[in-house]
Amino acid sequence: MRSSERTPSTTAQPERFSASRHRSSQSASDACTRGSSSLSAPTATAESKQLRRAYSPGVAAWKRCPQPSLDWAALEAVVLSSHDHIPFNRAQVVGREQAYIAEAISRCQLSAGGKFTGLCASWLERELGCAAALLVHSATAALELAALLLDVEPGDEVVMPSFTFVSTANAFVLRGGVPVFVDIRPDTLNMDETLVEDAVTERTKAIVPVHYAGVACELDSICATAARHGLAVVADAAQALGSTYHDRPVAGIADLAALSFHETKNVTSAEGGALLVNRPELCDRAEVLRDKGTNRNRFFRGEVDKYSWVDIGSSYGLSELNAAFLWAQLEAAEELTQDRLRTWRTYHEALAPLEEEGLLRRPIVPDGVEHNGHIYYVLVENLAERTRVLEALNRRGVSAVFHYVPLHSSVGGLRYGRAAGPLPHTEALSDRLIRLPLFSGMSEGQKQQVVETLADTVRRRVPA
């Protein structure tokens, strides 16, 4: 274990959290799973038919929940009902979501901008040290808002990794920008900071580092390159809430940063995100662009006698119901993060012998970086081995998945962007990566099943 990983806390968790963990000692149901596997549907086997049948009781139980007052105990029973399949992800409920949503409804303010929006924004500003945190409906929206805020125009270039989600590029392409893809580091799978300088041209507008798996990019180097060329840094920190870089919150080290609160993330609002603004001079305009190009917030603060259209913009706000759900999650953010880190460390320690045997490679976390346990992945020998292992794991009840298909070689990447030279690590590592199930409340039995199934599978490798 690396020195950069803190020892797990032994402090007892609050009852609402530990109770959820206790109930999850039974194998979790797929009923509340949004497994993000890109695997094609398997042939109809006894196992696949059994898994499909497992969804039916959950749907039926949900329909039986009283309306409009939800029976949250029944919903939780659906989420945690038992069978042997381990989902890749399972959305967590920490305990206060119902009360906060009910309070939001009682206030008769359901659209963006209410009490819970303010609480969440204040928490992010305080914890991350940003000048302003604007809640939006997704990290995609946050990146689009960043492109608007930077006045990206047709032909402007934006340097980014190819190994990322399509939203990283799309946000700038929508404004006419050109993604310029650089290779990743073979250790962290983050953008190789040593390649950024050569990718900068007279048309470059911004650099967009992506903190893969919650592990920070080499931000000092990237920010120094940006400063030399007068460029903005827009961090795609969708996976990085709770991560630090040399004791600083990752999301606070960039001109702008995008967070995600999608249900696959450590902290969720079901769908949601935030744009973090770290340059105070951009705060006022960021508000205007988020609020459809109007000075609506200035009107509500009493700074103008009416509000009107003053700039470009769109409707990016997060509903108050989502914000109420998010506030409950933010209150438990430390517990949720530590729980995921315990699972991450369990995997990391248990899989060390397989790495020593040359059967896989575990994640590498550089010194000075504290990650948040968002993803645990392994790298196997090649695409054929990855395909074999994924098929075997899923057949045996462990929902493991691969991740990004490189953008530079995709249809959209070839049409809208360009590669700044060869990208050998991006191409090779994307073919070898397997993500293991990791979510809050995993039982020790589930972790053991994942490790044992993976170990047995990789040890059955057929020599080339």
C-alpha positions as CSV (number, residue, x, y, z in Angstrom):
1,M,0.0,0.0,0.0
2,R,1.3,3.4,-0.9
3,S,2.2,6.0,1.7
4,S,-0.3,8.4,0.0
5,E,-3.2,6.2,1.2
6,R,-4.6,7.1,4.6
7,T,-5.3,4.4,7.1
8,P,-9.0,3.7,7.2
9,S,-10.9,5.3,10.0
10,T,-12.0,3.1,12.8
11,T,-14.6,5.6,14.0
12,A,-18.1,4.1,14.2
13,Q,-20.4,5.2,11.4
14,P,-23.7,6.9,12.1
15,E,-26.6,4.5,12.5
16,R,-28.2,5.5,9.2
17,F,-25.0,4.6,7.4
18,S,-24.1,1.4,9.3
19,A,-27.6,0.1,9.0
20,S,-27.5,0.3,5.3
21,R,-24.2,-1.5,5.3
22,H,-25.6,-4.2,7.6
23,R,-28.5,-4.9,5.3
24,S,-26.2,-5.0,2.3
25,S,-24.5,-8.0,3.8
26,Q,-27.1,-9.9,1.7
27,S,-26.2,-9.9,-2.0
28,A,-27.5,-6.7,-3.6
29,S,-30.3,-6.7,-6.1
30,D,-30.0,-5.5,-9.6
31,A,-33.4,-3.7,-9.1
32,C,-31.7,-0.4,-8.4
33,T,-28.6,-0.9,-10.5
34,R,-27.8,1.1,-13.5
35,G,-24.9,-1.1,-14.6
36,S,-22.8,1.0,-17.0
37,S,-21.4,-2.1,-18.8
38,S,-21.0,-1.6,-22.5
39,L,-21.0,-5.4,-23.0
40,S,-23.5,-6.6,-25.5
41,A,-26.4,-8.6,-24.2
42,P,-25.4,-12.3,-23.6
43,T,-26.9,-15.2,-25.3
44,A,-30.0,-16.4,-23.5
45,T,-28.5,-18.9,-21.0
46,A,-29.9,-20.1,-17.7
47,E,-27.8,-17.5,-15.9
48,S,-28.9,-14.6,-18.1
49,K,-32.6,-15.6,-17.8
50,Q,-32.2,-15.8,-14.0
51,L,-30.7,-12.3,-13.9
52,R,-33.5,-10.8,-16.1
53,R,-36.1,-12.4,-13.8
54,A,-34.4,-10.7,-10.9
55,Y,-35.5,-7.3,-12.1
56,S,-39.2,-8.2,-12.1
57,P,-39.8,-8.4,-8.3
58,G,-38.1,-5.0,-8.0
59,V,-40.4,-3.4,-10.5
60,A,-43.4,-4.9,-9.0
61,A,-42.4,-3.8,-5.5
62,W,-41.9,-0.3,-6.7
63,K,-45.3,-0.1,-8.2
64,R,-46.8,-1.3,-4.9
65,C,-45.2,1.6,-3.0
66,P,-48.0,4.1,-1.8
67,Q,-48.2,7.2,-3.9
68,P,-47.7,10.1,-3.7
69,S,-46.1,9.5,-0.2
70,L,-43.3,7.0,-1.1
71,D,-42.7,4.1,1.2
72,W,-39.0,4.5,1.4
73,A,-38.5,1.4,3.5
74,A,-40.1,-0.6,0.7
75,L,-37.9,1.1,-1.8
76,E,-34.8,0.3,0.2
77,A,-35.9,-3.3,0.4
78,V,-36.1,-3.4,-3.3
79,V,-32.6,-2.0,-3.6
80,L,-31.1,-4.5,-1.1
81,S,-33.1,-7.6,-1.9
82,S,-30.9,-10.7,-2.1
83,H,-29.5,-12.8,-4.9
84,D,-26.0,-13.8,-5.9
85,H,-25.3,-11.2,-8.6
86,I,-23.0,-8.3,-7.6
87,P,-23.9,-5.2,-9.6
88,F,-21.2,-2.9,-10.9
89,N,-22.8,0.1,-9.2
90,R,-25.7,0.6,-6.8
91,A,-27.1,4.0,-5.9
92,Q,-26.9,4.7,-2.2
93,V,-29.4,6.2,0.1
94,V,-27.9,7.5,3.4
95,G,-31.1,8.3,5.4
96,R,-32.2,12.0,5.3
97,E,-33.1,12.3,1.6
98,Q,-36.8,11.7,2.2
99,A,-37.0,14.3,4.9
100,Y,-35.2,17.0,2.9
101,I,-37.3,16.3,-0.3
102,A,-40.4,16.5,1.8
103,E,-39.2,19.9,3.2
104,A,-38.5,21.2,-0.3
105,I,-42.0,20.2,-1.4
106,S,-43.5,21.8,1.7
107,R,-41.8,25.1,0.8
108,C,-43.5,24.9,-2.7
109,Q,-40.2,25.8,-4.4
110,L,-39.2,22.9,-6.7
111,S,-37.2,24.6,-9.4
112,A,-33.5,25.7,-9.1
113,G,-32.4,28.2,-6.5
114,G,-34.0,27.3,-3.2
115,K,-32.7,26.6,0.3
116,F,-31.0,23.3,-0.6
117,T,-29.4,24.7,-3.6
118,G,-27.8,27.3,-1.4
119,L,-26.7,24.8,1.2
120,C,-25.0,22.6,-1.3
121,A,-23.3,25.5,-3.0
122,S,-22.0,26.8,0.3
123,W,-20.7,23.4,1.3
124,L,-18.8,23.1,-2.0
125,E,-17.4,26.6,-1.7
126,R,-16.3,25.9,1.9
127,E,-14.9,22.5,1.4
128,L,-13.2,23.0,-2.0
129,G,-12.1,26.6,-1.5
130,C,-13.6,27.9,-4.8
131,A,-14.9,31.4,-5.4
132,A,-18.3,30.1,-6.5
133,A,-20.1,26.8,-6.9
134,L,-23.0,26.7,-9.4
135,L,-25.2,23.7,-9.2
136,V,-26.2,22.4,-12.6
137,H,-28.1,19.4,-13.9
138,S,-24.9,17.4,-14.9
139,A,-21.2,17.6,-15.3
140,T,-21.9,17.8,-19.0
141,A,-23.8,21.0,-18.4
142,A,-20.9,22.3,-16.2
143,L,-18.4,21.8,-19.1
144,E,-20.8,23.4,-21.6
145,L,-21.1,26.4,-19.2
146,A,-17.3,26.5,-19.0
147,A,-17.0,26.7,-22.8
148,L,-19.5,29.5,-22.9
149,L,-17.8,31.4,-20.1
150,L,-14.4,31.2,-21.9
151,D,-16.0,32.4,-25.2
152,V,-14.8,29.4,-27.1
153,E,-15.3,30.2,-30.8
154,P,-15.1,28.2,-34.1
155,G,-11.5,27.0,-34.7
156,D,-10.4,27.5,-31.1
157,E,-8.4,24.5,-29.9
158,V,-8.7,22.7,-26.5
159,V,-6.0,20.3,-25.4
160,M,-7.4,17.2,-23.6
161,P,-6.8,13.4,-23.3
162,S,-8.5,11.0,-25.7
163,F,-9.1,8.6,-22.8
164,T,-12.2,10.4,-21.4
165,F,-16.0,10.5,-21.7
166,V,-17.5,12.2,-24.7
167,S,-18.8,15.2,-22.8
168,T,-15.3,16.4,-22.2
169,A,-15.0,17.1,-25.9
170,N,-18.6,17.7,-26.8
171,A,-18.9,20.7,-24.6
172,F,-16.3,22.6,-26.7
173,V,-17.3,21.1,-30.0
174,L,-20.8,22.6,-29.5
175,R,-19.2,26.1,-29.6
176,G,-17.1,25.2,-32.7
177,G,-14.0,24.3,-30.7
178,V,-11.5,21.6,-31.8
179,P,-10.4,19.0,-29.3
180,V,-6.7,18.3,-29.6
181,F,-6.0,14.9,-28.1
182,V,-2.8,13.9,-26.3
183,D,-1.7,10.6,-24.9
184,I,-2.1,9.4,-21.3
185,R,0.5,8.4,-18.8
186,P,0.9,4.6,-18.5
187,D,0.9,4.7,-14.7
188,T,-2.2,6.8,-13.8
189,L,-4.0,6.8,-17.1
190,N,-4.2,10.6,-16.8
191,M,-3.2,13.1,-19.5
192,D,0.6,13.1,-19.9
193,E,1.6,16.5,-18.8
194,T,4.9,16.3,-20.7
195,L,3.0,16.3,-24.0
196,V,0.8,19.3,-23.4
197,E,3.3,22.0,-24.4
198,D,3.9,20.5,-27.8
199,A,0.1,20.3,-28.4
200,V,-0.3,24.1,-27.8
201,T,-0.7,26.3,-30.9
202,E,-1.7,29.9,-31.6
203,R,-5.3,28.7,-31.7
204,T,-5.3,27.0,-28.3
205,K,-7.8,28.4,-25.8
206,A,-7.7,26.0,-22.9
207,I,-6.3,22.8,-21.4
208,V,-8.7,20.3,-20.0
209,P,-7.1,17.7,-17.6
210,V,-9.3,14.8,-16.6
211,H,-8.8,13.3,-13.1
212,Y,-9.3,9.6,-14.0
213,A,-10.7,7.4,-11.2
214,G,-10.4,10.3,-8.8
215,V,-6.6,10.4,-9.1
216,A,-5.3,13.9,-9.7
217,C,-3.4,14.8,-12.9
218,E,0.0,16.5,-12.5
219,L,-1.6,19.9,-12.0
220,D,1.5,22.0,-11.2
221,S,3.0,21.2,-14.6
222,I,-0.3,21.6,-16.5
223,C,-1.1,25.0,-14.8
224,A,2.5,26.2,-15.4
225,T,2.1,25.4,-19.1
226,A,-1.2,27.2,-19.2
227,A,0.3,30.3,-17.5
228,R,3.2,30.5,-20.0
229,H,0.8,30.6,-22.9
230,G,-2.1,32.6,-21.3
231,L,-4.5,29.6,-21.4
232,A,-7.4,28.7,-19.2
233,V,-7.4,25.4,-17.3
234,V,-10.8,23.6,-17.1
235,A,-10.6,20.5,-15.0
236,D,-13.0,17.6,-15.7
237,A,-13.2,16.6,-12.0
238,A,-16.4,14.6,-12.5
239,Q,-14.9,11.7,-10.6
240,A,-12.7,13.6,-8.2
241,L,-14.9,15.0,-5.3
242,G,-12.9,14.3,-2.1
243,S,-9.6,13.8,-3.9
244,T,-6.5,16.0,-3.1
245,Y,-3.3,17.0,-4.8
246,H,-0.5,17.9,-2.4
247,D,-3.1,18.5,0.3
248,R,-5.3,20.8,-1.9
249,P,-8.7,19.8,-3.1
250,V,-8.3,18.7,-6.7
251,A,-11.4,20.6,-7.9
252,G,-10.1,23.9,-6.5
253,I,-6.9,23.8,-8.7
254,A,-8.0,25.2,-12.1
255,D,-9.7,28.2,-13.4
256,L,-12.9,26.2,-13.8
257,A,-13.8,22.7,-12.7
258,A,-16.8,20.4,-13.4
259,L,-18.2,18.0,-10.8
260,S,-20.7,15.2,-11.4
261,F,-23.4,14.0,-9.0
262,H,-24.6,11.2,-11.3
263,E,-25.8,8.2,-9.4
264,T,-22.6,6.3,-10.3
265,K,-20.5,8.9,-8.3
266,N,-19.5,8.8,-4.7
267,V,-22.0,11.5,-3.8
268,T,-25.2,11.7,-5.9
269,S,-28.3,13.7,-6.6
270,A,-29.4,11.0,-9.1
271,E,-28.6,13.5,-12.0
272,G,-26.6,16.6,-11.3
273,G,-23.3,18.4,-11.3
274,A,-21.6,21.7,-10.4
275,L,-19.4,24.3,-12.1
276,L,-16.7,25.4,-9.7
277,V,-15.4,28.9,-10.5
278,N,-11.9,29.6,-9.0
279,R,-11.4,33.0,-10.7
280,P,-13.6,35.6,-8.9
281,E,-13.9,37.9,-11.9
282,L,-15.8,35.1,-13.7
283,C,-18.4,34.5,-11.0
284,D,-21.0,37.1,-12.0
285,R,-21.0,36.1,-15.7
286,A,-21.2,32.4,-14.8
287,E,-24.4,33.1,-12.9
288,V,-25.9,35.0,-15.9
289,L,-25.0,32.2,-18.4
290,R,-26.4,29.5,-16.1
291,D,-29.7,31.5,-15.8
292,K,-30.5,31.6,-19.5
293,G,-28.4,34.7,-20.1
294,T,-30.4,36.8,-17.6
295,N,-29.4,38.8,-14.5
296,R,-32.1,37.0,-12.5
297,N,-29.9,36.4,-9.5
298,R,-29.0,40.1,-9.2
299,F,-32.8,40.8,-9.2
300,F,-33.4,38.4,-6.4
301,R,-30.5,39.9,-4.4
302,G,-32.2,43.3,-4.9
303,E,-29.3,44.7,-7.0
304,V,-31.6,45.6,-9.9
305,D,-35.3,46.5,-10.0
306,K,-36.1,43.9,-12.8
307,Y,-34.2,41.2,-14.6
308,S,-33.7,40.9,-18.3
309,W,-31.7,39.3,-21.0
310,V,-28.1,40.5,-20.9
311,D,-25.9,37.7,-22.4
312,I,-26.0,34.3,-24.0
313,G,-26.8,31.4,-21.8
314,S,-29.1,28.4,-21.3
315,S,-31.1,26.6,-18.7
316,Y,-28.5,24.8,-16.6
317,G,-30.0,24.8,-13.1
318,L,-30.5,21.8,-10.8
319,S,-34.0,21.3,-9.4
320,E,-34.5,21.9,-5.7
321,L,-35.7,18.2,-5.3
322,N,-32.3,17.0,-6.7
323,A,-30.5,19.5,-4.5
324,A,-32.4,18.3,-1.4
325,F,-31.3,14.7,-2.2
326,L,-27.8,16.0,-2.7
327,W,-27.7,17.8,0.6
328,A,-28.3,14.6,2.5
329,Q,-25.4,13.0,0.5
330,L,-23.0,15.9,1.1
331,E,-23.7,15.7,4.8
332,A,-22.5,12.1,4.7
333,A,-19.7,12.7,2.0
334,E,-16.8,11.7,4.3
335,E,-18.5,8.5,5.4
336,L,-19.4,7.6,1.9
337,T,-15.8,8.3,0.7
338,Q,-14.2,6.3,3.5
339,D,-16.5,3.4,2.8
340,R,-15.5,3.3,-0.8
341,L,-11.8,3.6,0.1
342,R,-12.1,0.6,2.4
343,T,-13.3,-1.5,-0.5
344,W,-10.6,0.0,-2.8
345,R,-7.9,-1.0,-0.3
346,T,-9.4,-4.5,0.2
347,Y,-9.1,-5.1,-3.5
348,H,-5.7,-3.5,-3.7
349,E,-4.2,-5.7,-1.0
350,A,-6.0,-8.9,-2.1
351,L,-4.9,-8.6,-5.7
352,A,-1.2,-7.9,-5.0
353,P,-0.3,-11.6,-5.4
354,L,-1.9,-11.6,-8.9
355,E,0.2,-8.6,-9.9
356,E,3.4,-10.4,-8.6
357,E,2.4,-13.4,-10.7
358,G,2.2,-11.2,-13.8
359,L,-1.5,-11.8,-14.3
360,L,-2.7,-8.2,-14.0
361,R,-1.6,-4.8,-13.0
362,R,-3.2,-2.8,-10.2
363,P,-3.8,1.0,-10.2
364,I,-0.9,3.3,-9.4
365,V,-1.4,6.3,-7.2
366,P,1.5,8.9,-7.2
367,D,3.0,10.3,-4.0
368,G,1.3,13.5,-3.0
369,V,-2.1,12.4,-4.3
370,E,-5.0,11.3,-2.2
371,H,-7.8,9.7,-4.3
372,N,-11.4,9.1,-3.3
373,G,-11.9,5.4,-4.1
374,H,-14.1,6.1,-7.0
375,I,-12.9,3.4,-9.4
376,Y,-10.9,0.2,-8.9
377,Y,-9.6,-1.1,-12.2
378,V,-7.1,-3.7,-13.2
379,L,-5.1,-4.0,-16.5
380,V,-4.8,-7.4,-18.1
381,E,-2.5,-8.5,-20.9
382,N,-4.4,-7.6,-24.0
383,L,-7.9,-7.1,-25.6
384,A,-8.4,-10.9,-26.1
385,E,-7.7,-11.5,-22.4
386,R,-9.9,-8.6,-21.3
387,T,-12.8,-10.0,-23.4
388,R,-12.3,-13.5,-21.9
389,V,-12.1,-12.2,-18.3
390,L,-15.1,-9.9,-18.6
391,E,-17.3,-12.7,-20.1
392,A,-16.2,-15.1,-17.3
393,L,-16.8,-12.6,-14.5
394,N,-20.2,-11.5,-15.7
395,R,-21.2,-15.2,-16.3
396,R,-20.3,-15.9,-12.7
397,G,-22.3,-13.1,-11.2
398,V,-19.7,-10.3,-11.0
399,S,-20.7,-7.2,-13.1
400,A,-17.3,-6.0,-14.2
401,V,-17.1,-3.6,-17.2
402,F,-14.5,-1.9,-19.4
403,H,-14.4,1.9,-19.8
404,Y,-13.8,4.6,-22.5
405,V,-13.3,3.9,-26.1
406,P,-10.7,6.5,-27.1
407,L,-12.2,9.6,-28.6
408,H,-9.5,10.3,-31.2
409,S,-10.3,7.1,-33.1
410,S,-14.1,7.4,-32.8
411,V,-16.4,8.7,-35.5
412,G,-16.9,12.0,-33.7
413,G,-13.3,12.4,-32.8
414,L,-12.1,11.9,-36.4
415,R,-14.8,14.4,-37.5
416,Y,-14.4,17.2,-34.9
417,G,-10.9,16.8,-33.4
418,R,-7.4,15.8,-34.1
419,A,-4.6,13.9,-32.3
420,A,-1.4,15.7,-31.4
421,G,0.9,12.9,-32.4
422,P,0.7,9.1,-31.6
423,L,-1.4,7.9,-28.7
424,P,0.0,4.4,-28.0
425,H,-0.8,4.3,-24.3
426,T,-4.3,5.4,-24.8
427,E,-4.9,2.7,-27.5
428,A,-3.2,-0.1,-25.6
429,L,-4.5,0.6,-22.1
430,S,-8.1,1.2,-23.1
431,D,-8.1,-2.3,-24.5
432,R,-6.8,-3.9,-21.3
433,L,-8.8,-2.2,-18.6
434,I,-11.4,-3.9,-16.4
435,R,-13.4,-2.0,-13.7
436,L,-14.6,-4.0,-10.7
437,P,-17.8,-3.5,-8.8
438,L,-17.4,-0.7,-6.3
439,F,-20.2,1.1,-4.4
440,S,-21.1,2.2,-0.9
441,G,-22.2,-0.5,1.4
442,M,-20.5,-3.5,-0.2
443,S,-20.4,-6.4,2.2
444,E,-17.2,-8.3,3.0
445,G,-18.8,-11.3,1.3
446,Q,-19.3,-9.3,-1.9
447,K,-15.7,-8.1,-1.9
448,Q,-14.4,-11.6,-1.3
449,Q,-16.6,-12.9,-4.1
450,V,-15.2,-10.3,-6.5
451,V,-11.6,-11.0,-5.6
452,E,-11.9,-14.8,-5.6
453,T,-13.8,-14.9,-8.9
454,L,-11.3,-12.6,-10.5
455,A,-8.3,-14.5,-9.2
456,D,-9.8,-17.8,-10.4
457,T,-10.5,-16.4,-13.8
458,V,-7.1,-14.8,-14.5
459,R,-5.3,-17.9,-13.3
460,R,-7.2,-19.9,-16.0
461,R,-5.5,-17.8,-18.7
462,V,-4.6,-19.8,-21.8
463,P,-1.0,-19.1,-22.9
464,A,-0.8,-17.4,-26.2
